[in-house]
Amino acid sequence: MLLAYRCALASPRVTAAAVEATEFAVDADRHGVVSVPTIVVDDRRAWVGSMPEAAFVERLLASAAAAPPA
């Protein structure tokens, strides 16, 4: 999660938030969270599980490239 916050600090196009899935079960269900960490990008589940920093950034950039223009 720390890396997500670092990405948010580096770019105004990125926001990051940690949500306790057991306390916010409705939100967790809406995003299909079944294990942690689950990364949600643009209100859809993007990937599950921890990964090396380079892989995280690569997936984040790929998600941004696939997103419709704002």
MDAnalysis code that builds the backbone (N, CA, C; Angstrom):
import MDAnalysis as mda
import numpy as np

u = mda.Universe.empty(210, n_residues=70, atom_resindex=np.repeat(np.arange(70), 3), trajectory=True)
u.add_TopologyAttr("name", ["N", "CA", "C"] * 70)
u.add_TopologyAttr("resid", np.arange(1, 71))
u.add_TopologyAttr("resname", ["MET", "LEU", "LEU", "ALA", "TYR", "ARG", "CYS", "ALA", "LEU", "ALA", "SER", "PRO", "ARG", "VAL", "THR", "ALA", "ALA", "ALA", "VAL", "GLU", "ALA", "THR", "GLU", "PHE", "ALA", "VAL", "ASP", "ALA", "ASP", "ARG", "HIS", "GLY", "VAL", "VAL", "SER", "VAL", "PRO", "THR", "ILE", "VAL", "VAL", "ASP", "ASP", "ARG", "ARG", "ALA", "TRP", "VAL", "GLY", "SER", "MET", "PRO", "GLU", "ALA", "ALA", "PHE", "VAL", "GLU", "ARG", "LEU", "LEU", "ALA", "SER", "ALA", "ALA", "ALA", "ALA", "PRO", "PRO", "ALA"])
u.atoms.positions = np.array([
    [0.822, -1.193, 0.000],
    [0.000, 0.000, 0.000],
    [0.860, 1.249, 0.000],
    [2.009, 1.158, 0.626],
    [2.899, 2.315, 0.657],
    [3.256, 2.767, -0.749],
    [3.484, 1.837, -1.648],
    [3.825, 2.196, -3.020],
    [2.674, 2.938, -3.691],
    [1.447, 2.538, -3.442],
    [0.292, 3.241, -4.011],
    [0.257, 4.683, -3.525],
    [0.538, 4.899, -2.253],
    [0.579, 6.266, -1.727],
    [1.714, 7.062, -2.355],
    [2.850, 6.416, -2.565],
    [3.975, 7.110, -3.204],
    [3.621, 7.505, -4.633],
    [2.921, 6.647, -5.347],
    [2.481, 6.982, -6.703],
    [1.498, 8.149, -6.677],
    [0.619, 8.166, -5.689],
    [-0.340, 9.263, -5.562],
    [0.360, 10.585, -5.272],
    [1.418, 10.550, -4.489],
    [2.178, 11.771, -4.228],
    [2.905, 12.256, -5.475],
    [3.305, 11.332, -6.323],
    [4.080, 11.679, -7.513],
    [3.213, 12.197, -8.657],
    [1.933, 11.843, -8.672],
    [1.078, 12.230, -9.791],
    [-0.285, 12.695, -9.305],
    [-0.748, 13.848, -9.777],
    [-2.083, 14.310, -9.398],
    [-3.199, 13.458, -10.011],
    [-2.863, 12.588, -10.971],
    [-3.859, 11.716, -11.596],
    [-4.102, 10.444, -10.796],
    [-3.325, 10.236, -9.733],
    [-3.431, 9.012, -8.934],
    [-3.892, 9.367, -7.532],
    [-4.866, 8.629, -7.032],
    [-5.253, 8.730, -5.628],
    [-5.130, 7.339, -5.027],
    [-4.892, 7.293, -3.742],
    [-4.738, 6.008, -3.064],
    [-5.472, 6.051, -1.736],
    [-6.083, 4.940, -1.382],
    [-6.761, 4.822, -0.100],
    [-6.715, 3.368, 0.338],
    [-6.515, 3.159, 1.610],
    [-6.579, 1.819, 2.189],
    [-7.944, 1.681, 2.852],
    [-8.636, 0.609, 2.555],
    [-9.971, 0.386, 3.096],
    [-9.972, -0.956, 3.814],
    [-10.446, -0.967, 5.031],
    [-10.557, -2.204, 5.804],
    [-11.773, -2.969, 5.292],
    [-11.530, -4.065, 4.586],
    [-12.599, -4.804, 3.913],
    [-13.649, -5.339, 4.880],
    [-13.260, -5.711, 6.086],
    [-14.249, -6.246, 7.027],
    [-15.145, -5.149, 7.584],
    [-14.642, -3.932, 7.657],
    [-15.450, -2.820, 8.155],
    [-16.300, -2.189, 7.059],
    [-15.867, -2.316, 5.817],
    [-16.591, -1.748, 4.685],
    [-16.941, -2.875, 3.715],
    [-17.690, -3.839, 4.224],
    [-18.004, -5.053, 3.468],
    [-18.779, -4.759, 2.185],
    [-19.649, -3.777, 2.203],
    [-20.420, -3.441, 1.002],
    [-19.480, -2.994, -0.110],
    [-18.544, -2.121, 0.225],
    [-17.571, -1.666, -0.774],
    [-16.686, -2.816, -1.237],
    [-16.257, -3.653, -0.309],
    [-15.425, -4.801, -0.668],
    [-16.177, -5.731, -1.616],
    [-17.433, -5.996, -1.333],
    [-18.243, -6.845, -2.211],
    [-18.426, -6.210, -3.585],
    [-18.661, -4.915, -3.606],
    [-18.876, -4.206, -4.875],
    [-17.667, -4.333, -5.788],
    [-16.472, -4.360, -5.197],
    [-15.241, -4.445, -5.980],
    [-14.704, -5.872, -6.088],
    [-15.434, -6.837, -5.557],
    [-15.015, -8.230, -5.672],
    [-13.793, -8.579, -4.846],
    [-13.612, -7.901, -3.726],
    [-12.453, -8.170, -2.874],
    [-12.674, -9.476, -2.128],
    [-11.778, -10.432, -2.365],
    [-11.844, -11.710, -1.667],
    [-10.560, -11.990, -0.903],
    [-9.511, -11.261, -1.204],
    [-8.259, -11.373, -0.459],
    [-7.520, -10.045, -0.555],
    [-6.524, -9.900, 0.282],
    [-5.776, -8.646, 0.302],
    [-4.308, -8.914, 0.014],
    [-3.630, -7.986, -0.578],
    [-4.161, -6.718, -1.080],
    [-4.895, -6.900, -2.410],
    [-5.940, -6.130, -2.595],
    [-6.643, -6.047, -3.871],
    [-6.529, -4.607, -4.341],
    [-6.053, -4.417, -5.545],
    [-5.890, -3.084, -6.106],
    [-7.073, -2.805, -7.020],
    [-7.731, -1.679, -6.798],
    [-8.880, -1.265, -7.597],
    [-8.480, -0.018, -8.369],
    [-8.683, -0.059, -9.674],
    [-8.368, 1.078, -10.538],
    [-9.639, 1.461, -11.283],
    [-10.017, 2.732, -11.199],
    [-11.226, 3.226, -11.874],
    [-12.455, 2.387, -11.544],
    [-12.640, 2.100, -10.266],
    [-13.797, 1.365, -9.750],
    [-13.925, -0.059, -10.273],
    [-12.841, -0.646, -10.745],
    [-12.877, -2.062, -11.115],
    [-11.634, -2.746, -10.563],
    [-11.811, -4.000, -10.175],
    [-10.690, -4.742, -9.609],
    [-9.639, -4.927, -10.687],
    [-8.428, -4.499, -10.397],
    [-7.356, -4.566, -11.385],
    [-6.463, -5.778, -11.155],
    [-6.081, -6.017, -9.906],
    [-5.258, -7.192, -9.605],
    [-5.250, -7.461, -8.112],
    [-4.866, -8.685, -7.774],
    [-4.853, -9.144, -6.388],
    [-3.462, -9.664, -6.064],
    [-2.993, -9.346, -4.881],
    [-1.717, -9.871, -4.410],
    [-0.609, -8.840, -4.442],
    [0.387, -9.089, -3.621],
    [1.532, -8.185, -3.596],
    [2.446, -8.514, -4.768],
    [3.263, -7.548, -5.130],
    [4.166, -7.734, -6.260],
    [5.339, -6.784, -6.133],
    [6.398, -7.030, -6.873],
    [7.539, -6.121, -6.847],
    [7.139, -4.728, -7.356],
    [7.883, -3.731, -6.912],
    [7.582, -2.342, -7.264],
    [7.484, -2.140, -8.773],
    [8.424, -2.669, -9.532],
    [8.419, -2.472, -10.987],
    [7.152, -3.040, -11.622],
    [6.704, -4.192, -11.154],
    [5.485, -4.799, -11.690],
    [4.261, -3.962, -11.335],
    [4.224, -3.430, -10.118],
    [3.115, -2.577, -9.693],
    [3.017, -1.353, -10.595],
    [4.138, -0.675, -10.797],
    [4.147, 0.536, -11.621],
    [3.765, 0.196, -13.061],
    [4.267, -0.919, -13.574],
    [3.931, -1.335, -14.938],
    [2.428, -1.561, -15.086],
    [1.831, -2.229, -14.122],
    [0.381, -2.469, -14.185],
    [-0.408, -1.178, -14.020],
    [0.059, -0.299, -13.162],
    [-0.622, 0.981, -12.981],
    [-0.589, 1.787, -14.278],
    [0.559, 1.831, -14.929],
    [0.676, 2.551, -16.199],
    [-0.193, 1.908, -17.282],
    [-0.243, 0.589, -17.320],
    [-1.088, -0.100, -18.298],
    [-2.564, 0.210, -18.047],
    [-2.962, 0.289, -16.785],
    [-4.344, 0.629, -16.452],
    [-4.666, 2.047, -16.892],
    [-3.720, 2.956, -16.702],
    [-3.921, 4.350, -17.108],
    [-4.042, 4.453, -18.623],
    [-3.238, 3.697, -19.342],
    [-3.274, 3.739, -20.804],
    [-4.588, 3.180, -21.342],
    [-5.172, 2.226, -20.629],
    [-6.412, 1.598, -21.075],
    [-7.652, 2.385, -20.664],
    [-7.490, 3.350, -19.772],
    [-8.630, 4.111, -19.262],
    [-9.136, 5.088, -20.318],
    [-10.458, 5.292, -20.365],
    [-10.994, 6.296, -21.289],
    [-10.534, 7.693, -20.878],
    [-10.433, 8.619, -21.812],
    [-9.999, 9.986, -21.466],
    [-10.938, 10.621, -20.454],
    [-10.373, 11.414, -19.567],
    [-11.179, 12.073, -18.522],
    [-11.866, 13.300, -19.069],
])
